Amino acid sequence: ALVLLTQLEFRAGKRLAESILERNDHDRMAWGMLSDPELEPYLDNLINHLNDMGYLDASLDEIAQMLPDALKQGDPAAVRTRLEAALSFIQKMEPAGVGARDTRECLLLQLDENDPSYASKRRLIERQISPRSASTIGRRSSFSPKTQATLRSSASS
């Protein structure tokens, strides 16, 4: 079933970033096996920019500006590429949808590509939530009753 990260449960008193790191310890150990070992500090910085609902709380450009000076040295395009690679890695972690930048991306990240109805679910999300409106939907707001019913029926098929 498709769920928004607003329903994510984590231990009281812990930031979501800490909970994600604990739940994904095996992934964190795999960071050393990445093709670019320099990604780890970018991963750490991005995880620290997850809000308590699992969304990235700033754009990659904003995060790039806030990186420690040692990570900002060199070509800005290379920094952006590393941030994008690190975000892609985070978005493969549990819970599904973590690291999304908006509601649309959160739902798309939760889809299982091996699901026989993947294509129809993807089309449904893409039709119901345009890229421009995804950020205006709000990360705490709810979908219209019609959209909720459509998502529920699609998720159960």
C-alpha positions in Angstrom: 0.0 0.0 0.0 1.1 3.5 -0.7 1.6 5.6 2.4 3.0 9.0 3.1 6.0 9.4 5.4 3.7 11.3 7.8 2.7 7.8 9.0 6.3 6.7 9.7 6.9 5.6 13.3 10.2 6.1 15.0 11.3 6.1 18.6 10.3 9.1 20.7 13.1 11.5 21.4 15.1 10.5 18.3 15.4 12.5 15.2 14.2 10.7 12.1 17.8 10.9 10.6 19.1 8.9 13.6 16.3 6.3 13.3 17.0 5.9 9.6 20.7 5.4 10.3 19.9 2.7 12.9 17.4 0.9 10.7 19.8 1.0 7.8 23.0 0.1 9.5 23.8 -2.6 6.9 23.4 0.1 4.2 25.7 2.4 6.1 28.4 -0.3 6.3 27.9 -0.7 2.5 28.8 2.9 2.0 32.5 1.9 2.0 31.8 -0.3 -1.0 30.4 2.6 -3.1 32.1 3.2 -6.4 33.0 6.7 -5.0 34.1 6.5 -1.4 34.0 10.3 -1.2 30.2 10.1 -1.1 30.0 9.3 2.6 30.3 12.9 3.9 27.6 13.9 1.3 25.4 11.1 2.6 25.8 12.3 6.2 25.0 15.9 5.2 21.9 14.9 3.3 20.6 12.7 6.1 21.0 15.6 8.4 18.7 17.6 6.1 15.8 15.1 6.4 13.0 16.6 8.4 11.0 14.5 10.9 8.7 13.3 8.1 11.6 12.0 6.0 11.5 14.7 3.4 14.6 16.6 2.3 14.2 20.0 3.9 16.2 22.0 1.4 17.1 21.9 -2.3 20.3 20.3 -3.4 21.6 23.8 -4.3 20.9 25.0 -0.8 22.5 22.0 0.8 25.5 22.5 -1.5 25.9 26.0 -0.1 25.7 24.7 3.5 28.3 22.0 3.0 31.6 22.3 5.0 34.3 24.1 3.1 36.3 20.9 2.6 33.4 19.4 0.6 32.7 22.6 -1.4 36.2 22.7 -2.9 36.6 22.0 -6.5 34.1 22.0 -9.4 30.5 22.9 -8.3 29.2 20.5 -10.9 31.1 17.7 -9.3 29.7 18.6 -5.9 26.2 18.6 -7.4 26.8 15.2 -9.0 28.0 13.8 -5.7 24.9 15.2 -3.9 22.6 13.7 -6.5 24.4 10.3 -6.2 24.1 10.4 -2.4 20.4 11.3 -2.6 19.8 8.4 -5.0 21.4 6.1 -2.4 19.3 7.5 0.5 16.1 7.1 -1.6 16.8 3.4 -1.8 17.0 3.1 2.0 14.1 2.1 4.3 11.4 3.3 4.8 10.4 3.7 1.1 9.9 7.3 0.2 12.6 8.7 2.5 14.6 11.5 1.0 11.8 12.7 -1.2 11.6 16.3 -2.1 7.8 16.5 -2.4 4.7 14.4 -2.0 4.7 13.2 -5.6 8.3 12.0 -5.4 7.6 10.3 -2.0 4.8 8.3 -3.6 6.8 7.4 -6.7 9.7 6.2 -4.5 7.3 3.8 -2.8 6.3 2.0 -5.9 7.7 -1.5 -6.5 9.0 -1.8 -10.1 8.4 -5.5 -9.9 4.7 -5.0 -9.2 2.6 -6.0 -12.2 0.5 -2.8 -11.8 3.6 -0.6 -11.4 3.0 1.3 -14.7 -0.6 2.0 -13.9 0.2 3.2 -10.4 3.0 5.4 -11.7 0.7 6.9 -14.3 -2.0 7.5 -11.7 0.4 9.4 -9.4 1.8 11.4 -12.3 -1.7 12.3 -13.5 -3.0 13.2 -10.1 0.0 15.2 -8.9 1.7 17.4 -11.4 5.4 18.3 -10.7 4.4 22.0 -10.2 1.6 21.2 -7.7 3.6 18.6 -5.8 5.4 21.2 -3.7 2.2 23.2 -3.1 0.3 20.2 -1.9 2.3 20.5 1.3 4.0 17.7 3.2 1.3 17.7 5.9 -1.8 18.2 3.9 -4.0 15.4 2.7 -5.3 14.5 -0.7 -8.8 15.1 -1.8 -11.3 12.3 -0.9 -11.5 11.4 -4.6 -7.7 11.1 -4.9 -7.5 9.1 -1.7 -10.1 6.7 -3.0 -8.2 6.3 -6.3 -4.9 5.7 -4.6 -6.5 3.2 -2.2 -8.1 1.2 -5.0 -4.9 1.3 -7.1 -2.8 0.2 -4.1 -5.0 -2.8 -3.4 -5.0 -4.1 -7.0 
